[in-house]
């Protein structure tokens, strides 16, 4: 058995495919099984894929699965899973380049906690301009949670596949299949994270024409919302009396993290100046805003006010009965539900 299985779905785009495959052969230190599922490519791509059989060794196995029609990305991944048995599986677009130590670091992060089930690499997808060895070395061993992993390249533990199986074919040929897979994994008790010290570049494919992509995107977005609900926007406001108290602050952080894990939501977290550091790099759904205490309520209220120019806040989280009363007093303006998280902490203790 190999250490890692790579499932790469291809459809023409030989230059991208070659670059992806060559980066696997060059930069993967673990023994691997490269499973390429081809969706009816032209002769030049098929000729290249056929030649890969000659590069097999004791530590590098290659399987090429040829489909005579384009099954799409989602069903292509499921087909590849039929040939996979390694403890770690990478779902890969063919338009990625894997850099040195990226896979090793992703596996390291996957094993940091038992419930880490899906791991993305750091990437230009997440704002990193390119491969930066010094920056990445400083990020080794660090991670940040995500609401969903992005499907361009994601490590999946075998335990996740055993529990939830493969990709839902309802999201074929592509789009929102990765978010649906992540939601199902979360329902099964797993978390999604980014390995901050790993880097894989995503070039972006041209599989669909712009008009086709938009239509498919909208269709699957609606399907996803019907199944899991759409994105929501929440607000948390806590002054110095709470945040400066380490015990209270940690309880608040823990509750906000649980909310981020169970909801598909963006959380705007208002904290006193100098205390944002405690909330950063925890979850990608957190949006940290630092300000003086005397601006906290006015600024929070402005963000929560219903308008056509910003996303509506549907829940406001406070810490303590006084905050709950204050924000409930303005409910006619913001229209959101108000929750005192300290009551949840007491109930849970």
FIKOLDREN-424883 format. One record per residue (C-alpha): residue in three letters; x, y, z. Coordinates in steps of 0.1 Angstrom, whole numbers, padded with zeros to 4 digits, always signed. Layout:
BEGIN
alaXYZ
...
END
This chain:
BEGIN
unk+0000+0000+0000
unk+0012+0035-0008
unk+0014+0063+0017
unk-0006+0086-0004
unk-0031+0083-0033
unk-0034+0112-0058
unk-0066+0113-0078
unk-0062+0137-0107
unk-0091+0142-0132
unk-0080+0152-0167
unk-0097+0165-0198
unk-0072+0177-0224
unk-0052+0208-0212
unk-0019+0188-0217
unk+0004+0216-0205
unk-0014+0219-0172
unk-0017+0181-0168
unk+0020+0176-0175
unk+0030+0203-0150
unk+0008+0188-0123
unk+0021+0153-0128
unk+0057+0163-0130
unk+0055+0182-0098
unk+0041+0151-0081
unk+0070+0129-0094
unk+0095+0156-0084
unk+0083+0168-0050
unk+0066+0139-0033
unk+0088+0122-0007
unk+0062+0096+0003
unk+0054+0065-0017
unk+0024+0073-0038
unk-0002+0059-0062
unk-0010+0084-0089
unk-0045+0076-0102
unk-0054+0096-0133
unk-0090+0096-0144
unk-0092+0109-0180
unk-0125+0121-0193
unk-0121+0116-0230
unk-0090+0137-0238
unk-0075+0141-0273
unk-0046+0120-0286
unk-0017+0141-0274
unk-0029+0140-0238
unk-0036+0103-0240
unk-0001+0097-0254
unk+0014+0115-0225
unk-0007+0096-0200
unk+0002+0062-0216
unk+0039+0070-0212
unk+0035+0074-0175
unk+0032+0036-0171
unk+0069+0034-0179
unk+0078+0055-0148
unk+0064+0031-0122
unk+0086+0019-0094
unk+0083+0003-0060
unk+0075+0037-0045
unk+0057+0052-0075
unk+0026+0035-0088
unk+0005+0048-0117
unk-0030+0039-0128
unk-0046+0056-0158
unk-0084+0052-0161
unk-0098+0061-0195
unk-0134+0072-0198
unk-0147+0074-0233
unk-0170+0103-0223
unk-0166+0133-0201
unk-0180+0122-0167
unk-0171+0155-0151
unk-0149+0163-0121
unk-0172+0149-0094
unk-0178+0115-0110
unk-0142+0114-0120
unk-0131+0116-0084
unk-0155+0088-0075
unk-0141+0066-0102
unk-0106+0072-0089
unk-0117+0062-0054
unk-0124+0027-0067
unk-0086+0023-0072
unk-0076+0040-0039
unk-0067+0024-0006
unk-0040+0046+0010
unk-0045+0063+0044
unk-0044+0097+0027
unk-0062+0107-0005
unk-0056+0139-0025
unk-0085+0151-0047
unk-0066+0172-0073
unk-0075+0194-0102
unk-0050+0189-0131
unk-0041+0226-0131
unk-0020+0227-0099
unk+0017+0226-0092
unk+0028+0209-0060
unk+0059+0224-0043
unk+0085+0208-0021
unk+0074+0195+0013
unk+0038+0206+0007
unk+0023+0171+0009
unk+0045+0161+0039
unk+0034+0192+0058
unk-0003+0186+0049
unk-0001+0151+0063
unk+0017+0164+0094
unk-0012+0189+0100
unk-0038+0162+0093
unk-0023+0142+0121
unk-0021+0171+0145
unk-0056+0163+0158
unk-0077+0132+0153
unk-0107+0151+0140
unk-0088+0170+0113
unk-0103+0153+0083
unk-0098+0176+0053
unk-0067+0197+0047
unk-0061+0224+0021
unk-0026+0237+0014
unk-0017+0274+0015
unk-0021+0288-0020
unk-0026+0317-0042
unk-0062+0308-0038
unk-0059+0321-0002
unk-0040+0353-0010
unk-0004+0341-0010
unk+0012+0355-0042
unk+0035+0327-0048
unk+0059+0302-0033
unk+0079+0318-0005
unk+0103+0294+0013
unk+0111+0317+0042
unk+0075+0325+0049
unk+0064+0288+0046
unk+0092+0276+0068
unk+0080+0300+0095
unk+0045+0286+0092
unk+0054+0249+0096
unk+0031+0232+0121
unk+0005+0260+0120
unk-0030+0257+0107
unk-0063+0277+0105
unk-0097+0262+0105
unk-0120+0268+0075
unk-0158+0264+0071
unk-0151+0244+0039
unk-0121+0232+0021
unk-0115+0243-0015
unk-0116+0215-0040
unk-0086+0225-0062
unk-0065+0202-0040
unk-0075+0187-0007
unk-0061+0159+0014
unk-0088+0136+0028
unk-0082+0111+0055
unk-0093+0075+0048
unk-0115+0077+0079
unk-0135+0104+0063
unk-0141+0083+0031
unk-0151+0053+0052
unk-0178+0073+0069
unk-0192+0095+0042
unk-0180+0077+0010
unk-0173+0099-0021
unk-0186+0129-0039
unk-0223+0134-0042
unk-0230+0128-0079
unk-0259+0154-0077
unk-0231+0180-0079
unk-0217+0167-0111
unk-0200+0176-0133
unk-0185+0203-0110
unk-0191+0232-0086
unk-0201+0231-0050
unk-0192+0194-0048
unk-0163+0203-0026
unk-0184+0224-0002
unk-0210+0196+0000
unk-0183+0171+0007
unk-0169+0193+0035
unk-0204+0197+0051
unk-0209+0160+0051
unk-0175+0155+0067
unk-0183+0181+0094
unk-0216+0163+0101
unk-0196+0132+0106
unk-0174+0149+0132
unk-0144+0161+0111
unk-0129+0195+0107
unk-0115+0214+0077
unk-0082+0232+0080
unk-0055+0249+0060
unk-0018+0238+0065
unk-0002+0272+0065
unk+0033+0259+0058
unk+0024+0240+0027
unk+0021+0256-0008
unk+0004+0244-0039
unk-0003+0268-0068
unk-0036+0267-0086
unk-0036+0281-0121
unk-0074+0279-0128
unk-0089+0259-0156
unk-0107+0268-0187
unk-0130+0237-0186
unk-0162+0256-0190
unk-0170+0286-0211
unk-0180+0317-0190
unk-0217+0314-0198
unk-0217+0276-0191
unk-0198+0281-0159
unk-0222+0308-0146
unk-0253+0287-0153
unk-0238+0256-0137
unk-0226+0276-0107
unk-0260+0292-0101
unk-0278+0258-0104
unk-0255+0241-0079
unk-0255+0271-0056
unk-0292+0268-0053
unk-0290+0231-0048
unk-0264+0236-0020
unk-0285+0262-0003
unk-0315+0239-0004
unk-0295+0211+0012
unk-0274+0230+0038
unk-0286+0266+0039
unk-0269+0297+0026
unk-0242+0319+0041
unk-0253+0339+0072
unk-0237+0370+0089
unk-0233+0373+0127
unk-0220+0399+0150
unk-0201+0395+0183
unk-0195+0426+0205
unk-0175+0424+0237
unk-0159+0452+0257
unk-0128+0454+0279
unk-0145+0440+0310
unk-0149+0407+0292
unk-0119+0406+0269
unk-0093+0416+0295
unk-0104+0387+0317
unk-0084+0357+0304
unk-0109+0331+0316
unk-0140+0350+0302
unk-0121+0357+0269
unk-0112+0321+0264
unk-0148+0310+0271
unk-0160+0335+0245
unk-0135+0324+0220
unk-0145+0287+0225
unk-0182+0295+0219
unk-0175+0316+0188
unk-0154+0288+0174
unk-0182+0263+0180
unk-0206+0286+0162
unk-0182+0289+0133
unk-0179+0251+0131
unk-0217+0244+0131
unk-0228+0273+0110
unk-0220+0285+0075
unk-0215+0321+0086
unk-0192+0351+0086
unk-0186+0363+0122
unk-0177+0400+0127
unk-0160+0401+0161
unk-0157+0435+0177
unk-0130+0437+0204
unk-0110+0464+0222
unk-0079+0478+0206
unk-0049+0454+0211
unk-0069+0423+0217
unk-0076+0412+0181
unk-0044+0390+0183
unk-0063+0365+0205
unk-0089+0359+0178
unk-0068+0359+0146
unk-0057+0328+0128
unk-0082+0306+0145
unk-0110+0303+0119
unk-0113+0319+0084
unk-0149+0329+0092
unk-0137+0354+0118
unk-0135+0390+0108
unk-0118+0409+0136
unk-0125+0446+0142
unk-0105+0465+0170
unk-0118+0497+0185
unk-0121+0517+0217
unk-0149+0506+0241
unk-0169+0539+0236
unk-0171+0532+0198
unk-0181+0495+0203
unk-0219+0499+0204
unk-0223+0526+0178
unk-0199+0509+0153
unk-0215+0475+0159
unk-0250+0490+0155
unk-0240+0506+0122
unk-0227+0472+0110
unk-0259+0455+0121
unk-0284+0480+0107
unk-0305+0466+0079
unk-0296+0482+0045
unk-0294+0473+0009
unk-0257+0479+0007
unk-0244+0452+0032
unk-0252+0417+0042
unk-0279+0415+0069
unk-0267+0405+0104
unk-0291+0378+0116
unk-0276+0370+0151
unk-0258+0392+0176
unk-0237+0376+0204
unk-0229+0393+0237
unk-0213+0382+0269
unk-0234+0390+0300
unk-0270+0401+0306
unk-0263+0438+0303
unk-0250+0434+0268
unk-0280+0413+0259
unk-0304+0439+0273
unk-0286+0468+0254
unk-0287+0450+0221
unk-0323+0438+0225
unk-0333+0474+0231
unk-0321+0482+0195
unk-0338+0452+0179
unk-0362+0474+0160
unk-0332+0488+0141
unk-0311+0457+0135
unk-0338+0430+0134
unk-0314+0404+0146
unk-0317+0377+0173
unk-0296+0385+0204
unk-0279+0358+0224
unk-0259+0360+0257
unk-0232+0334+0253
unk-0223+0335+0290
unk-0256+0317+0296
unk-0246+0289+0273
unk-0212+0287+0292
unk-0230+0284+0325
unk-0254+0258+0311
unk-0225+0238+0297
unk-0205+0239+0329
END
